[in-house]
Amino acid sequence: MITLKNILVATDFGEPSDAALSYGQALARTFTATLHIVHVVGNLSSAMYGADGYSAAMPELQQEIEDAARKQLDGLLVDDDVRPLPTRRVLLTSGAPAIAIVDYAIAEHIDLIVTGTHGRGAVAHLLMGSVAERVVRTAPCPVLTVRHPEHEFVVPDALVAAAQA
C-alpha cells in the first residue's frame, strides 16, 4: 500500500509548475497529505560574489525579490474547497535550486516530489541543464515530473461530481 503524508510541489510559477500543482493538490486530497509548495529564489549575493558590480543595494534587491515570490506563493494557496488542504508555503534562497529542493525533502520527510518540466530539446538541455532532472537523480523519494501541455488525468471536483451523478 502506498502511504503519502507529505507531498512537495516545486514551483517556478510557470505553466508546467501550475500543472504540477494541480497534480500535487489532487494527490494530497486523495491521500489526505500535507502539501508543501516550494519556490527557490536565487541568492544574489552568491551570484555576484567576486563581481566588480557588487552594490550596497544588493540586500534590498534580494528582499524585494523574496517579497514578490512570497506574494506569488500566497496566490497559489487560494483554496475555496469546503475542506481545505493542509498546506505549507516554503520560500528557500539558494544558488542551486535542485539541491535546495532535495535538502528540504530530506529534512521534512517528503514522500513524493511533484515538479514541472519544460521538456526542452537536447541542445537547450545540455546548455542550461534541468532542475527537474537533478531533483529526479538525487531525491530521497519518488518524483513525478509533469509537462504542460500534456494528457491531463486530473479533473476538477465539479466534473467528478457530475460524472458520479
C-alpha positions as CSV (number, residue, x, y, z in Angstrom):
1,M,0.0,0.0,0.0
2,I,1.2,3.5,-0.8
3,T,1.2,6.0,2.0
4,L,1.8,9.6,1.3
5,K,1.8,12.0,4.2
6,N,3.9,14.9,2.8
7,I,3.9,15.9,-0.9
8,L,6.2,18.6,-2.2
9,V,5.4,20.6,-5.3
10,A,8.3,22.6,-6.6
11,T,7.3,25.7,-8.5
12,D,8.9,28.4,-10.6
13,F,5.5,29.9,-11.3
14,G,5.5,28.8,-14.9
15,E,2.8,26.7,-16.8
16,P,4.5,23.4,-16.1
17,S,4.6,24.3,-12.4
18,D,0.9,25.1,-12.5
19,A,0.2,21.7,-13.9
20,A,2.4,20.1,-11.2
21,L,0.4,22.0,-8.6
22,S,-2.8,20.5,-9.9
23,Y,-1.4,17.0,-9.7
24,G,0.0,17.7,-6.2
25,Q,-3.3,19.0,-4.9
26,A,-5.2,16.1,-6.3
27,L,-2.7,13.6,-4.8
28,A,-2.7,15.4,-1.4
29,R,-6.5,15.3,-1.3
30,T,-6.6,11.6,-2.2
31,F,-4.0,10.6,0.4
32,T,-5.0,13.3,3.0
33,A,-1.4,14.5,2.9
34,T,0.2,17.8,3.7
35,L,1.1,19.8,0.6
36,H,4.4,21.7,0.7
37,I,4.6,24.3,-2.1
38,V,8.3,25.2,-2.5
39,H,9.9,28.0,-4.5
40,V,13.6,28.6,-4.6
41,V,14.8,32.2,-5.1
42,G,18.3,32.7,-6.4
43,N,20.8,34.0,-3.9
44,L,22.0,37.3,-5.5
45,S,25.0,37.8,-3.2
46,S,26.4,34.4,-4.1
47,A,25.7,35.0,-7.8
48,M,27.5,38.3,-7.6
49,Y,30.3,37.2,-5.3
50,G,33.6,38.5,-6.7
51,A,31.9,40.6,-9.3
52,D,33.1,44.2,-9.7
53,G,29.5,45.3,-9.9
54,Y,28.5,44.5,-6.4
55,S,26.3,47.2,-5.0
56,A,25.3,48.1,-1.5
57,A,21.7,47.9,-2.6
58,M,22.0,44.1,-3.0
59,P,20.3,43.2,0.3
60,E,17.3,45.4,-0.6
61,L,17.1,43.9,-4.1
62,Q,17.2,40.3,-2.6
63,Q,14.4,41.3,-0.2
64,E,12.3,42.7,-3.0
65,I,12.7,39.5,-5.0
66,E,11.8,37.4,-2.0
67,D,8.7,39.5,-1.2
68,A,7.5,39.3,-4.7
69,A,7.9,35.5,-4.6
70,R,6.0,35.3,-1.3
71,K,3.1,37.1,-2.9
72,Q,3.1,34.7,-5.8
73,L,3.2,31.8,-3.4
74,D,0.2,33.3,-1.5
75,G,-1.7,33.5,-4.8
76,L,-1.1,29.8,-5.3
77,L,-2.6,28.9,-1.9
78,V,-6.1,30.3,-2.6
79,D,-8.3,27.3,-1.8
80,D,-12.0,27.7,-1.8
81,D,-12.6,24.0,-1.1
82,V,-15.0,23.1,1.7
83,R,-12.2,21.0,3.2
84,P,-9.0,22.9,2.6
85,L,-5.8,21.0,2.3
86,P,-3.1,21.3,5.0
87,T,-0.6,23.4,3.1
88,R,2.9,24.8,3.8
89,R,4.3,27.6,1.8
90,V,8.0,27.5,1.6
91,L,10.4,30.0,0.2
92,L,14.1,29.0,0.0
93,T,17.1,31.0,-1.0
94,S,19.8,29.2,-2.9
95,G,22.1,29.4,-5.9
96,A,21.3,25.7,-6.6
97,P,17.5,25.1,-6.7
98,A,17.7,21.3,-7.2
99,I,19.9,20.9,-4.1
100,A,17.7,23.2,-2.0
101,I,14.6,21.2,-3.0
102,V,16.2,17.8,-2.3
103,D,17.6,19.1,1.1
104,Y,14.2,20.3,2.1
105,A,12.7,17.0,1.0
106,I,15.1,15.1,3.2
107,A,14.6,17.4,6.2
108,E,10.8,17.3,6.0
109,H,10.5,13.6,5.3
110,I,8.7,14.2,1.9
111,D,7.1,11.1,0.4
112,L,6.7,12.4,-3.1
113,I,8.0,15.4,-5.1
114,V,5.9,16.8,-8.0
115,T,7.7,19.2,-10.3
116,G,7.0,20.7,-13.7
117,T,9.4,20.3,-16.6
118,H,9.7,22.4,-19.7
119,G,10.6,19.5,-22.0
120,R,13.4,21.4,-23.7
121,G,15.3,19.8,-26.6
122,A,18.6,18.1,-26.2
123,V,20.8,21.1,-27.1
124,A,18.9,23.5,-24.8
125,H,19.1,20.9,-22.0
126,L,22.8,20.5,-22.5
127,L,23.4,24.2,-22.3
128,M,21.0,25.0,-19.4
129,G,20.6,21.8,-17.5
130,S,17.4,20.8,-15.8
131,V,16.4,21.4,-12.2
132,A,13.8,18.6,-12.6
133,E,16.4,16.2,-13.9
134,R,18.7,16.9,-11.0
135,V,15.9,16.5,-8.5
136,V,15.0,13.1,-10.1
137,R,18.6,11.9,-9.8
138,T,19.2,13.0,-6.2
139,A,15.8,12.9,-4.5
140,P,15.3,10.6,-1.5
141,C,11.8,9.7,-2.7
142,P,9.8,9.2,-5.9
143,V,9.5,12.2,-8.2
144,L,6.6,12.9,-10.6
145,T,7.5,15.2,-13.5
146,V,4.7,17.0,-15.3
147,R,4.9,18.6,-18.7
148,H,2.4,21.2,-19.9
149,P,0.5,20.7,-22.1
150,E,0.0,17.0,-21.7
151,H,-2.7,14.5,-21.3
152,E,-4.5,15.6,-18.1
153,F,-5.8,13.0,-15.8
154,V,-6.7,15.4,-13.0
155,V,-10.2,16.8,-13.5
156,P,-11.9,19.5,-11.4
157,D,-14.0,18.2,-8.5
158,A,-17.2,19.6,-10.1
159,L,-16.7,17.3,-13.2
160,V,-16.1,14.3,-10.9
161,A,-19.3,15.0,-9.0
162,A,-21.3,15.4,-12.3
163,A,-19.9,12.2,-13.6
164,Q,-20.9,10.3,-10.5
165,A,-24.4,11.7,-10.5
